Amino acid sequence: HLAASWMPALERIQESQDAGAMDDNYRLWLTSMPSPAFPVPVLQTGIKITNEPPKGLRANLNRTFQDITPEVYEGCSKSREFKKLLFSLAFFHAAILERRKFGPIGWNVPYEWMDSDFQVSREQVHMYLESQPGVPWVTLKYIIAEVNYGGRVTDDKDVRLISAFLHRYFNEAVMDDSYKFSPLDAYYAPKEGSLEQVREYIRGLPMDEDPQVFGLHPNAMITAQAQAARQFLDTVVDMQPKLSSQ
């Protein structure tokens, strides 16, 4: 929603403002999606507020289940199946988002999946469980991996990966309480219980997750940490005032 052609004019207006001539109550509030066209001097002279998704698998799961109400959680006639699949879907959503931090090892393209993808998938899981005599695994996996989330995927290898990745969380074994989402014992779909019990389980998950949770080698964390450090330093450098030679 950014008018890139008007950004130079915004920069000139901001630079020409006289703080001494302004009303004490004057404030200018600007909102924008990240854009390379946004003038850096405007950012440098203002107070920056960002709204970013939670970092980490546990934080992402925690936010997801804080947004789910008890009415939604208890609102399916196939209670056990719905609760298991809801947690599996939330775990899948968090895992594919966190895989982006590993760069091309995680995804060839850093896709911008959104909460709306999860919400639509959750409603479809509920709808199909209510309308079908059993759990339509093939239908759910196709709709979620190929349509809802896969609709944003453009790389052919990533298309195959997201379908294979979802199969880990959407299969008949998920209904077994002993089924694990990864080689690590900490990650599984909790036993059927209350919403608060699920939130308590999420709060007990490790703060720093092992790359094996995402189907990657433990050494993949080196790549993720190096990439995070580069992004941080690049941002710091970009925010520094630019000095021009006289």
C-alpha positions in Angstrom: 0.0 0.0 0.0 3.1 2.2 -0.3 3.1 5.0 -2.9 6.8 4.6 -3.8 6.8 7.5 -6.2 5.8 9.9 -3.4 8.5 8.8 -1.0 11.0 11.5 -2.1 8.3 14.1 -1.4 7.7 12.6 2.1 11.4 12.8 2.8 11.6 16.5 1.7 8.5 17.4 3.9 10.1 15.6 6.9 13.4 17.4 6.4 11.8 20.8 6.1 9.8 20.6 9.3 10.9 23.1 12.0 10.5 21.6 15.5 10.4 25.1 17.0 7.4 26.1 15.0 5.4 22.9 15.7 2.6 22.5 18.2 3.7 20.5 21.2 0.9 18.0 20.6 1.8 17.4 16.9 2.6 13.8 16.1 3.0 12.1 12.7 2.1 8.4 12.7 3.2 6.4 9.7 2.4 2.7 9.0 3.9 0.6 6.2 4.8 -2.9 5.2 8.6 -3.3 4.9 9.7 -1.7 1.7 13.1 -0.7 0.2 11.4 2.5 -1.1 10.7 3.9 2.3 13.1 6.8 3.0 15.8 5.9 5.6 16.1 9.5 6.9 12.5 9.3 8.0 13.2 6.1 9.9 16.3 7.6 11.5 14.5 10.6 12.9 11.5 8.8 14.2 10.5 6.2 16.9 10.3 2.8 15.3 7.6 0.3 16.3 7.5 -3.1 14.6 4.9 -5.9 14.8 6.7 -9.2 14.1 5.5 -12.8 14.5 6.8 -14.7 17.5 10.3 -16.2 17.1 10.6 -19.8 17.9 8.4 -22.9 17.7 7.2 -22.6 21.3 6.3 -18.9 21.0 4.5 -19.5 17.8 2.4 -22.4 19.2 1.7 -20.4 22.4 0.3 -17.5 20.4 -1.8 -19.8 18.2 -3.4 -21.5 21.2 -3.9 -18.2 23.1 -6.0 -17.1 20.1 -8.1 -20.3 20.2 -11.2 -20.1 22.4 -12.6 -22.9 24.5 -15.7 -22.8 22.3 -13.7 -23.6 19.2 -11.5 -26.2 21.0 -14.5 -28.1 22.4 -16.8 -27.4 19.4 -16.5 -30.6 17.4 -18.5 -33.8 17.8 -15.3 -35.9 17.1 -13.5 -34.3 20.0 -10.4 -36.5 20.1 -9.7 -36.4 16.4 -10.3 -32.6 16.2 -8.0 -31.8 19.1 -5.2 -34.1 17.8 -5.5 -32.6 14.3 -5.8 -29.1 15.6 -2.5 -29.4 17.5 -0.9 -31.1 14.5 -2.0 -28.3 12.2 -0.7 -25.7 14.6 2.6 -27.5 14.9 2.9 -27.8 11.1 2.1 -24.0 10.8 4.8 -23.1 13.3 7.4 -25.5 11.9 7.1 -24.3 8.3 7.5 -20.7 9.4 10.5 -21.5 11.5 12.2 -23.4 8.7 12.6 -20.1 6.9 15.4 -19.1 9.3 17.6 -21.8 7.8 17.7 -20.2 4.4 17.7 -22.4 1.3 18.2 -25.4 3.6 14.7 -24.8 5.0 12.9 -23.5 1.9 14.3 -22.5 -1.5 12.0 -19.4 -1.3 11.1 -17.7 2.0 7.3 -17.8 1.7 5.1 -15.4 3.6 2.5 -17.8 5.2 -0.1 -16.0 7.3 -2.4 -16.7 10.3 -5.3 -16.7 7.8 -3.8 -19.9 6.2 -4.0 -21.6 9.6 -7.5 -20.3 10.3 -8.9 -21.5 7.0 -7.3 -24.9 7.4 -8.6 -25.2 11.0 -12.2 -24.5 9.8 -11.9 -27.0 7.1 -10.6 -29.7 9.5 -13.7 -29.0 11.6 -16.0 -29.0 8.7 -14.7 -32.3 7.2 -14.7 -34.1 10.6 -18.4 -33.1 11.1 -19.5 -34.1 7.6 -17.5 -37.3 7.1 -17.9 -40.6 9.0 -14.2 -40.9 9.6 -11.1 -38.7 9.1 -10.6 -38.0 5.4 -6.8 -38.0 5.5 -6.2 -37.7 1.8 -8.6 -34.8 1.3 -7.3 -32.9 4.3 -3.7 -33.3 3.3 -4.4 -32.2 -0.3 -6.4 -29.1 0.7 -3.9 -28.0 3.4 -0.6 -28.8 1.6 -1.6 -28.1 -2.0 -4.2 -25.4 -1.7 -4.2 -23.4 1.5 -0.4 -23.3 2.2 0.8 -24.7 -1.2 -1.0 -21.9 -3.0 1.8 -19.6 -2.0 4.6 -22.1 -2.9 6.2 -21.5 -6.3 9.4 -23.7 -6.3 8.8 -27.2 -7.5 11.0 -28.8 -4.8 9.2 -26.8 -2.1 5.9 -28.1 -3.5 7.1 -31.7 -2.9 8.6 -30.8 0.5 5.5 -29.2 2.0 3.4 -32.2 1.1 5.9 -34.6 2.6 6.3 -32.3 5.6 2.5 -32.3 6.3 2.4 -36.1 6.2 4.5 -36.2 9.3 1.7 -34.4 11.2 -1.4 -35.7 9.4 -1.5 -39.4 9.4 -3.3 -42.1 11.3 -0.4 -42.6 13.8 -1.1 -39.1 15.2 -4.1 -40.5 17.1 -1.7 -42.7 19.1 -0.6 -40.8 22.2 2.9 -42.2 21.9 3.5 -40.8 18.4 6.3 -38.3 18.2 6.6 -35.4 15.6 10.4 -35.7 15.6 13.2 -37.9 16.9 13.1 -35.8 20.0 10.7 -37.0 22.7 9.5 -33.6 23.7 7.4 -33.0 20.6 4.0 -34.8 20.2 0.3 -34.1 20.2 -0.9 -34.0 23.8 -3.5 -36.4 25.1 -7.1 -35.3 24.8 -7.8 -32.8 27.5 -8.7 -29.2 28.2 -7.4 -26.2 26.3 -5.5 -25.1 29.4 -3.8 -28.4 29.6 -2.5 -27.9 26.0 -1.3 -24.4 26.8 0.5 -25.8 29.9 2.2 -28.5 27.7 3.3 -25.8 25.2 4.8 -23.7 28.0 6.9 -26.7 29.0 8.5 -27.1 25.5 12.2 -26.2 25.1 12.9 -22.5 24.5 15.6 -23.3 21.9 14.5 -26.0 19.5 16.8 -28.5 17.9 16.9 -28.4 14.0 15.8 -32.1 14.1 12.3 -30.8 15.0 12.2 -29.4 11.4 13.6 -32.5 9.8 17.1 -31.0 9.5 20.6 -32.0 10.6 21.7 -30.4 14.0 24.5 -28.5 12.1 21.8 -26.5 10.3 21.6 -24.2 13.3 25.0 -22.8 12.3 23.5 -21.6 9.1 20.5 -20.1 10.8 22.6 -18.3 13.4 25.0 -16.9 10.8 22.1 -15.7 8.7 20.5 -14.0 11.7 23.8 -12.3 12.6 24.2 -11.0 9.0 20.6 -9.6 8.9 21.1 -7.9 12.3 24.3 -6.3 11.2 22.9 -5.2 7.8 20.0 -3.6 9.6 22.3 -1.7 12.0 24.4 -0.5 9.1 21.4 0.6 7.1 20.0 2.7 10.0 23.3 4.6 10.5 23.3 8.2 9.1 24.9 8.4 5.7 27.8 10.9 5.5 28.5 12.5 2.2 31.9 13.8 1.2 32.2 17.6 0.8 
